[in-house]
Amino acid sequence: MNTVAIIGAGLCGATAAAKLVQAGFEVTVFDKGRSAGGRMSSKRTGSGYLDMGAQYFTARSADFQHQVQLWLEAGCAQEWSCSTASLASDGVSASLQASPDQQTRFIGVPSQQSPVKFLLADIPLRTGCRIEKLHRVETEWTLTSDNGEQYSGFDHIVLTMPPVQTEHLLAQSGLSELFVAPTSVLEPCWAVAVQAEGAVPGHAIFCEHPRLRFISHQESKPGRKSCYVLHFNATFSQDNLEQAAEFWFNEARDILSNDLGLEGAVEDVVAHRWLYASQNDEWTPSGLVSLPEHNIWIGGDWSLGGTVENAYLSGLNLATAVIGNNSAIAASE
Ligand SMILES: Cc1cc2nc3c(=O)[nH]c(=O)nc-3n(C[C@H](O)[C@H](O)[C@H](O)COP(=O)(O)OP(=O)(O)OC[C@H]3O[C@@H](n4cnc5c(N)ncnc54)[C@H](O)[C@@H]3O)c2cc1C
């Protein structure tokens, strides 16, 4: 009972994989993306990386602090010495003010997915592989990917995708009774990177704004392209979900000019739509879903509260659940 397929090579899946390998399991990780990282994602450009997903992470629990320390020692993460500011707008006028705080923030280096890749270093990883179906014969699971490839011989399935994608996969596998995604746990976010002349106070700008929730000035991050990355809030992103990139670049220009007072030339760089970005504050995390009769284990950041740290902790919980189940079976034999 020691082969595990993990679907999702974000931080949750990578953490579960690393812990299970340490415990002697044979693990294979599958991800539909081109590389590991999930929402800890940086796009490579000719002049440095661009963080389009998580902008930084914090470490509050002892477990995650220990992991962050290992990443710092390995050189795949470092502290982000950013100045913080707040942007307040009522839709008519805006004010930007420095708002220093004592929070320690970290980033991956050279890119945001580096800590995830570090955890997955020697673990078999199949990228560009969207799993579309799970099928079990007796105790053995087979996975089928979108190009028809089949991967067999797994005792356990660990699912670490956003809830809607988990529900979809299980429904396609004829297992819809196992999991119903809670509505609107993870909300959408359009992320837009633009290059602009001039600087404003603050590398990390928290927004009380009708359209925005966060602006990051990447110049303070090593290895990154010097850009402003704007994260539009869930309501504005949802209301304009299907708009083309041009719409979002225009919005970004408007905000840089009218709300931040950056009047110089603006160059459009990247616009990216996240359908499932960050957790709705009103959602109470449900914890991981254990289905020992099927050997399916379901988690992800959303199961604990939707941050990088919670993705890590959920990965630990998933590994503990699989290991505990195996030990219980061994003890009863
Ligand atoms: C715009 C944005 C800003 C954010 N800002 C912050 C921040 O500043 N600080 C912070 O702590 N957190 C932030 N977050 C949240 C943070 O990024 C996430 O909490 C964390 O990265 C989630 O990790 P995860 O492993 O649980 O899920 P994910 O990273 O989403 O990993 C799930 C993986 O599953 C894969 N997948 C899905 N379906 C399939 C399938 N059928 N087959 C194969 N693979 C599949 C996906 O490709 C993905 O790689 C932000 C997120 C976004 C999008």
PDBQT file of the ligand as one rigid body, heavy atoms in Angstrom, charges set to zero:
ROOT
HETATM    1  C1  LIG A 401      -3.254  36.400  -7.762  1.00  0.00    +0.000 C 
HETATM    2  C2  LIG A 401      -2.923  35.657  -6.504  1.00  0.00    +0.000 A 
HETATM    3  C3  LIG A 401      -2.327  36.310  -5.440  1.00  0.00    +0.000 A 
HETATM    4  C4  LIG A 401      -2.013  35.632  -4.276  1.00  0.00    +0.000 A 
HETATM    5  N1  LIG A 401      -1.341  36.281  -3.288  1.00  0.00    +0.000 NA
HETATM    6  C5  LIG A 401      -0.930  35.591  -2.206  1.00  0.00    +0.000 A 
HETATM    7  C6  LIG A 401      -0.056  36.190  -1.265  1.00  0.00    +0.000 A 
HETATM    8  O1  LIG A 401       0.398  37.322  -1.453  1.00  0.00    +0.000 OA
HETATM    9  N2  LIG A 401       0.306  35.454  -0.158  1.00  0.00    +0.000 N 
HETATM   10  C7  LIG A 401      -0.133  34.168   0.042  1.00  0.00    +0.000 A 
HETATM   11  O2  LIG A 401       0.222  33.551   1.060  1.00  0.00    +0.000 OA
HETATM   12  N3  LIG A 401      -0.934  33.574  -0.869  1.00  0.00    +0.000 NA
HETATM   13  C8  LIG A 401      -1.313  34.240  -1.984  1.00  0.00    +0.000 A 
HETATM   14  N4  LIG A 401      -2.064  33.620  -2.940  1.00  0.00    +0.000 N 
HETATM   15  C9  LIG A 401      -2.557  32.255  -2.676  1.00  0.00    +0.000 C 
HETATM   16  C10 LIG A 401      -1.446  31.193  -2.871  1.00  0.00    +0.000 C 
HETATM   17  O3  LIG A 401      -0.850  31.356  -4.114  1.00  0.00    +0.000 OA
HETATM   18  C11 LIG A 401      -2.101  29.833  -2.745  1.00  0.00    +0.000 C 
HETATM   19  O4  LIG A 401      -2.723  29.747  -1.464  1.00  0.00    +0.000 OA
HETATM   20  C12 LIG A 401      -1.162  28.632  -2.868  1.00  0.00    +0.000 C 
HETATM   21  O5  LIG A 401      -0.152  28.851  -3.821  1.00  0.00    +0.000 OA
HETATM   22  C13 LIG A 401      -2.021  27.420  -3.232  1.00  0.00    +0.000 C 
HETATM   23  O6  LIG A 401      -1.243  26.246  -3.324  1.00  0.00    +0.000 OA
HETATM   24  P1  LIG A 401      -1.964  24.849  -3.587  1.00  0.00    +0.000 P 
HETATM   25  O7  LIG A 401      -0.891  23.846  -3.798  1.00  0.00    +0.000 OA
HETATM   26  O8  LIG A 401      -2.981  24.597  -2.535  1.00  0.00    +0.000 OA
HETATM   27  O9  LIG A 401      -2.815  25.051  -4.934  1.00  0.00    +0.000 OA
HETATM   28  P2  LIG A 401      -2.294  25.406  -6.407  1.00  0.00    +0.000 P 
HETATM   29  O10 LIG A 401      -1.069  26.210  -6.349  1.00  0.00    +0.000 OA
HETATM   30  O11 LIG A 401      -3.477  25.976  -7.124  1.00  0.00    +0.000 OA
HETATM   31  O12 LIG A 401      -1.925  23.982  -7.041  1.00  0.00    +0.000 OA
HETATM   32  C14 LIG A 401      -2.900  23.159  -7.645  1.00  0.00    +0.000 C 
HETATM   33  C15 LIG A 401      -2.273  22.568  -8.902  1.00  0.00    +0.000 C 
HETATM   34  O13 LIG A 401      -3.197  21.619  -9.454  1.00  0.00    +0.000 OA
HETATM   35  C16 LIG A 401      -3.019  21.629 -10.857  1.00  0.00    +0.000 C 
HETATM   36  N5  LIG A 401      -4.206  20.995 -11.436  1.00  0.00    +0.000 N 
HETATM   37  C17 LIG A 401      -5.503  21.403 -11.350  1.00  0.00    +0.000 A 
HETATM   38  N6  LIG A 401      -6.300  20.521 -11.992  1.00  0.00    +0.000 NA
HETATM   39  C18 LIG A 401      -5.498  19.550 -12.488  1.00  0.00    +0.000 A 
HETATM   40  C19 LIG A 401      -5.735  18.341 -13.230  1.00  0.00    +0.000 A 
HETATM   41  N7  LIG A 401      -6.963  17.947 -13.589  1.00  0.00    +0.000 N 
HETATM   42  N8  LIG A 401      -4.672  17.575 -13.563  1.00  0.00    +0.000 NA
HETATM   43  C20 LIG A 401      -3.404  17.933 -13.212  1.00  0.00    +0.000 A 
HETATM   44  N9  LIG A 401      -3.133  19.061 -12.513  1.00  0.00    +0.000 NA
HETATM   45  C21 LIG A 401      -4.159  19.842 -12.135  1.00  0.00    +0.000 A 
HETATM   46  C22 LIG A 401      -2.865  23.105 -11.188  1.00  0.00    +0.000 C 
HETATM   47  O14 LIG A 401      -2.189  23.277 -12.428  1.00  0.00    +0.000 OA
HETATM   48  C23 LIG A 401      -2.022  23.598  -9.999  1.00  0.00    +0.000 C 
HETATM   49  O15 LIG A 401      -0.640  23.619 -10.303  1.00  0.00    +0.000 OA
HETATM   50  C24 LIG A 401      -2.346  34.254  -4.141  1.00  0.00    +0.000 A 
HETATM   51  C25 LIG A 401      -2.921  33.584  -5.226  1.00  0.00    +0.000 A 
HETATM   52  C26 LIG A 401      -3.188  34.271  -6.403  1.00  0.00    +0.000 A 
HETATM   53  C27 LIG A 401      -3.729  33.519  -7.591  1.00  0.00    +0.000 C 
ENDROOT
TORSDOF 0
